Amino acid sequence: HGAPWLERETRDEEERPYEVLEKMELENGDVVVDMGVGTGYFARKMAKQVGPDGKVYGVDIQPEMLEFLKKFCAEEDITNVEPILGDEDDPKLPKGAIDWIIMADVYHEFQQPEPMLAKMRESLKPDGRIALLEYRLKGDTARHIKVDHRMSVEQVLAEWQPAGFELVDLH
C-alpha cells in the first residue's frame, strides 16, 4: 500500500537524493545496501553510481516490496541490484562485505533495533559507513511527515552509540 508514496513526484525535492549520494562519494565497484529498500528509489540511483563492477543489496522484510524493486529495476534495465528478504532482527547481509548502507526513512520502523544494528555492523567493511536519513523531530522541515515517523539526533545516538557506531558527519 505504501508503494505510490515511495515513488511520489515530490520525493526528489523533499529528500534531495542526489545531494545525499554526492556526500556518500560512491564509486564504481562499491558494494552498498538500501535497507528497507521498498520500491528501490535509492537502490536504483546507487546502482548507476556503483557501476557494472558494483553491487546493491536491496533489503526489505516485505516480499511485495521486493517484487516492486524487481519490476522497477527491470524497467530501467538495472542488473546489479540483488533483492534480499530480511527478517525483523537480521538483514541477511554478507559479513564484512559492505562499503555503505543507506537507510532512508526506515530506522524508526525497526521493531528490534539492537540485533539489527549488530548485524548491520557485522556486514560493514572496516571502513564501511551508514547514511541514516530520518526526518527531523525538531524544527519545521518535516512538518509534512507524521510525528511518529520522525526522530531526533539524540534519539538516534542513544541507540547507535551503545551499538558501537560513532557519528562522523551530520547534514
N, C-alpha and C positions, 0 to 999 in steps of 0.2 A: 504493500500500500504506500510505502514511502518513496518508491522509485521516481515518480514525477517530481517530487520535491528535490531529489538529488540531481536531477537534470534540468532544473528550472533555468530560465533565461537570465535571471538576475544573479546567478551564483558567481560568475566571473567577477562581477562588480563588487559583490558583497565579500567574497573571500580572497580575491586577488591571487589566484593560484600561481600565476607566472612570477609574481614577486616572491612567493614562498619558495618556488622551485629554483629561482635565481639565487636565493640565500643558501639553499642546500648545495649548490655547485655540483650537481650530478654530472657524471662523465660516462662516456661510452665504456661499457664493461662493468659498471656498478651493479650490485645486487641489492634491490630495495624491496620494501614491503609497504603495501597500503593496508593498514589494519582497520578492519571494519569497512572493507572496500565498497560495499554497496554495489552501485552500477558501474563503478570503475572510473569515476570522474577524475580523481588524481592519478590512479594507476595508468590510465591511457595516456595522460600527459607525461608521466615519468617514463613510460615505455619508450616514447620517442626520444627522450633525453639520454637514456642509458644505452640506446642504440642496439644494433644487432648482436653485440657481444655481451650486453647486459641482460638482466632478468628482473621481472617484477612479480613478486608473490602477492596475490590478492586474497586476503584472509577475511572470511565472514562466517558467522555461525548460522546464517540463514541460507539454505540451499537455493531458495528462489532468487536471492540477490546474486549468487554466483552464476545463475542462468542469464540474468541481465548482463553481467560482466562479460560472459562469453559472447552474447549477442552483439553488444556494442563493440567489442574488440574485433569480431568478425566483420562487422560493417565498416570498420576503419582499417581493416587489413593489418591488425596488430597481432603479432605472433609470439612475442616474448613476455606474455603475461600468463602466469600459472595460477589458476584458482585453487584455493585451499579451504576446505570446510574445517574450521576450527571448532573448539569447544569453549565453554564459558571460562575455563581455567587453563586452557592450553591452545595457543595459536597454531601448533604443529609445524613449527619452522625448523629448518636445519640449524644445528648448533654451530656458533662461531662463523657464520657464513654471510651475515647481513651488514652492508655498509650503512644503510639508512632505513628507518621505519618512520612512516608518516601516519599520524592519527588525526584525522580531520573530523571534529565534532562527534567523537565516538567515545572518548575516555569516560565521560560522565555516565555512560551506559553500562560500564563494566559492573557485573554482579559480583565478581571475585577479583578485585584488583591486585591483591598480593600475589597469588600464584601466576596471574597473567604477567605482571611486571617482572617476576622472577624468570619466567620462560622467555620473555622478550629480551631480557638482559643476557640470557644464555645464548640467544640466537645472534647477537651482535658480534662483529669482529672486535678486536681490542680497541680500535679507533672508531667503532661504529657509533652512530648517533640517532636520536629520535627527535623528530619535529612534531611537537604536540600543538595542535591547533584547536583551541577551545574558545568559545565565545566568552567574553569577559562578564563576570558577575557585576563588577563595578562600572560606573560610567554609563553613557547612553549609546555607545557604538553597537550594542547588541539588543537594543530595545525591541527589535522585530522578532527576537527569539524568546521563547518561554523561559522564565527564571530557572526552572528545574533542568534546563538544558545548558546552563551557564556555570562556570566555575571561576573562583578567584585564584590568583597566583599562589596565595598562601595555602589554599586547599590542595592544590596540586603538589606543592613542595612538601607538605605534611605527609603525603603518601609516597612520593617518589624518592625523597632523600633517604628515608629508612630502607628503601629497596636498593640503595647503592648508587642512585643516579645523582648527578650534580647539574645544576643549571649553568649552561655555558653562555647562553645568549638569550635575550628577551626582546622580541619585536612586537 
